[in-house]
Amino acid sequence: MIADGSLGEPQKDRLELVEKIHEVINGKLVGGGSPYSAQNMIRWVRAMFVWAETSDHHLNLASLEKTYLAWCDSLVSRHQVTKDLSQRSAYTMGAQAGDVFDTVLERSTPLVTTTRLRMPTQRKTARGVKAEKQNLEETFTFGHFLQDICDALTTETVLRGSLPVRIPLRLGGELVEWSGYANWKAVQHHLENEPRVSKKGRERRNHRKSLAKFKLREAEGTLRTRYPLANRRCEAELLIFIGQTGMNFAQAHKLKLRHFHYASHLDGYLVRDRKGRRGGDVLFEIFKEYKPHFERFLEWRRVLFPDSELLFPFVRIGGRSLNRHPQFSLRAVCKDLGLRFVPPQELRNTRVNWLLRRSGDPDLTAAMAQHGKETLLGTYERPSQQRAMVEITRFWAKNDPTIARTSP
């Protein structure tokens, strides 16, 4: 289309601006920035360019600030008038594109602060006793479900177990795993109706052919056909690991296998790399009850993935990219079972609030969660009605003279 001129003449007045935008985004990536952030920056810069072209606004270095402000006004209008955009989405689009343009224009103050876009205030509502209990119960039920998967999918079951693998669940029922076999419904039908198979020659041949193909796949016993089972356990182990360590999902799925060394600390262990210098950086911290489970997983993955350097070696058709988060197929499984899937961020949040409720010490909880105290209280803490009642009772017991007096 460029060669035959159907896109028109090149708009060379944009060249300097586009080169600078590319330089800024590329610089953020080279400096260790997140690929996800870069993708979002490109996405919203493109969105502004599309709007500018349809609205006859200039796109060059000299007019960039004016065009950006007009685009942000259109985002405000979409939120307030058209109502096809939330306030948070409008602000996110403007702020992320503005972050690129701030560097392009060498501004000392963010462009987004000169617009009418505002981040909506988040008012945290206190959870009642019933809501807190329900949240914990759902998380514990999900944890039992993950544990059932890990217990069932041993090395022997994954590589040599008969298909389908039937995993009994503590929540009731069972999880049936066909290891990704696409035609499993036909095989199940044949197996269930084998005594009543029609005596017609053609149907009998199709029946035998379908079963023979399935039996060959079942007997192979390699990750070529059994990788969906291995992925299933890797998903469960990754979610348990995040729930136990509180590590960020983006970091956890990229972790490399190390010679882990455990040092006792409080009610658990600090985990370091044995090859690292003595007293080196702590990789993560775990509770003591999790150590046997973690060691069992390490042994399992060494047998199934002896050549992989990743701690959670997911198998993906065409190869795995560490720049993309693993997609959890357990979401669909939980939906089929009527079980609520608890995502990594919520697992971390529940862990932090559980620690805070148990310890009552924000400083200790922030240290264990590897956050600053301000981040813990501002972002992760969920107001608790029960905890507030206890704190208020303690305060008045200490400060109310009619309660705290020592003499009759």
Helices and strands as residue ranges (DSSP letters): G 12-14, H 15-30, H 35-54, H 64-77, I 78-82, H 87-104, G 111-114, H 129-152, H 155-160, E 165-168, E 174-177, H 184-192, G 194-196, H 201-220, H 223-245, H 249-252, E 260-265, E 268-273, E 284-287, G 288-290, H 291-304, H 330-337, H 344-359, H 362-368, H 373-375, I 376-380, H 385-399, H 401-404
